[in-house]
Amino acid sequence: MNSPHALQPETIAIKPPGLIHGVILGAFCLGFGLVLAITDRLTLDDIAARALEDRQNSLAQVIPTSLHDNNPVTDTLLMKNAHGREITVYRARKQGRVTGVAYEIFGTGYAGEMKLMLGLSADGRVLGVRVLAHKETPGLGDKIEVKKGDWILRFNDLSLGNPPAERWKVKKDGGQFDQFAGATITPRGVLAAIRGGLEFFAANKAALVEAK
């Protein structure tokens, strides 16, 4: 008969292989998640910096630097256009006085929405228009880009009264402006967008150019 004080065999706890694998996998996922989070953060910062640079470049093309001594990118207003769409208005100032504004305008082309930047002087004259994004047909509709032709430059110094609002159309529709051979829908959409942008300025001029 065994003595109650006899040494008992030592029990060695062996962890199931599945548990070990689970711990390893969890540690790997945690480490990967941390790396991904850090990379994502760095990428977001880089994307934000590039977006800011792109916006500055776009504004420089529609608001001459001679018109301002501030940074229009940081002097902004949030407003809603006639369609209820929120837009950011960038304001150029010189010695505190608003000398020009710029904001995005939108038109419908052959292949979908077109996004442009419109720059206006404090008295409502077009300082410049540039295409920011579009999906128009290469060789036809893409002539709205300044690098593909000078069509988009023809609006400089014009206003809602010069020509009158009803003349802000392509010639095919009874307006003043040329369309493209084989591509009328694209310039029609751009002209509608510019006319809408001018009407927005006329309706909100006091809020846009007040020196606040």
C-alpha angles and dihedrals in degrees: 000000000000119000115244087233095055116125113262121220111266112251115222114203110222114196114224112256090237092061092051091049090049092053091049092048092048092051091048092050091048092051092046090048092053092049091048092049092050092046091048091051092050090046092050091052090050092048091049091050092050092046090052091049091049091050092050090050092049092050092047088059095053101034116046113230089231088070098062146041095189133070108260091198090070098036100076145151127200113221139155123242126221090280094053093254115144114237134180116234116207115205128206117206137186118195088345096306119116108243100171147353136211134194142159120271128191134216137173116244135180093279101034140280121004121202121205139172117232122197121196135182120236089263094052103261118142111254094179147325125213133179113238100178139357142147099214123145114280111245093021119040095022090074085094087078114095091226090058098049147326098264093106090053093062092083095064114122093009123119142187090277095041096082104008116253093259090058093058090101138091116274091251088064095045096269136122104252133087121246124210122263105259094002116075099143095065099054089040089058093047092051092049089051093050092046089050090049091052091049090050090054093048092051095047103029096124093053093043100052102031110120099241 
